[in-house]
Amino acid sequence: MEKSKINKEWHMKNRMSKNASFEQRVKWHTEHNKNCKCREGFPQKLEEEIERRKKKN
């Protein structure tokens, strides 16, 4: 399996705050997916919350 490529510069400039809101977390992970290849997609719990909120609306 090929190792993932981390964009260290992006990570250093774009730290997520410890108490990030749901909206901040979604925004951070969206930008992360565009700028870094260390992992794909969203964390499972965040993905579940996104789906839960979609169903709620």
RAURLIN-V219290 format. One record per residue. SS is DSSP state (alpha for helix, beta for strand, coil for the rest). PSI is psi in radians with two decimals (none if undefined). NEAR is the number of other C-alpha atoms within 10 Angstrom. Layout:
ss=SS psi=PSI near=NEAR
ss=SS psi=PSI near=NEAR
This chain:
ss=coil psi=2.41 near=3
ss=coil psi=2.40 near=4
ss=coil psi=2.51 near=7
ss=coil psi=2.63 near=11
ss=beta psi=2.07 near=10
ss=coil psi=2.39 near=13
ss=coil psi=1.51 near=13
ss=alpha psi=-0.70 near=11
ss=alpha psi=-0.80 near=10
ss=alpha psi=-0.80 near=13
ss=alpha psi=-0.71 near=13
ss=alpha psi=-0.62 near=8
ss=alpha psi=-0.23 near=8
ss=coil psi=1.12 near=12
ss=coil psi=2.44 near=9
ss=coil psi=2.39 near=13
ss=coil psi=2.69 near=10
ss=coil psi=-0.61 near=6
ss=coil psi=0.73 near=8
ss=coil psi=2.43 near=11
ss=coil psi=2.96 near=10
ss=alpha psi=-0.83 near=12
ss=alpha psi=-0.71 near=9
ss=alpha psi=-0.70 near=13
ss=alpha psi=-0.75 near=16
ss=alpha psi=-0.80 near=16
ss=alpha psi=-0.80 near=12
ss=alpha psi=-0.83 near=17
ss=alpha psi=-0.57 near=18
ss=alpha psi=-0.84 near=13
ss=alpha psi=-0.64 near=13
ss=alpha psi=-0.80 near=20
ss=alpha psi=-0.52 near=14
ss=alpha psi=-0.51 near=10
ss=alpha psi=-0.17 near=14
ss=coil psi=2.53 near=18
ss=beta psi=0.44 near=14
ss=coil psi=-0.37 near=13
ss=coil psi=2.74 near=12
ss=coil psi=2.55 near=12
ss=coil psi=-2.79 near=13
ss=coil psi=2.71 near=17
ss=coil psi=2.61 near=10
ss=alpha psi=-0.79 near=9
ss=alpha psi=-0.64 near=9
ss=alpha psi=-0.73 near=15
ss=alpha psi=-0.73 near=13
ss=alpha psi=-0.71 near=12
ss=alpha psi=-0.67 near=12
ss=alpha psi=-0.82 near=16
ss=alpha psi=-0.73 near=11
ss=alpha psi=-0.74 near=11
ss=alpha psi=-0.57 near=10
ss=alpha psi=-0.76 near=9
ss=alpha psi=-0.57 near=8
ss=alpha psi=-0.59 near=7
ss=coil psi=none near=5
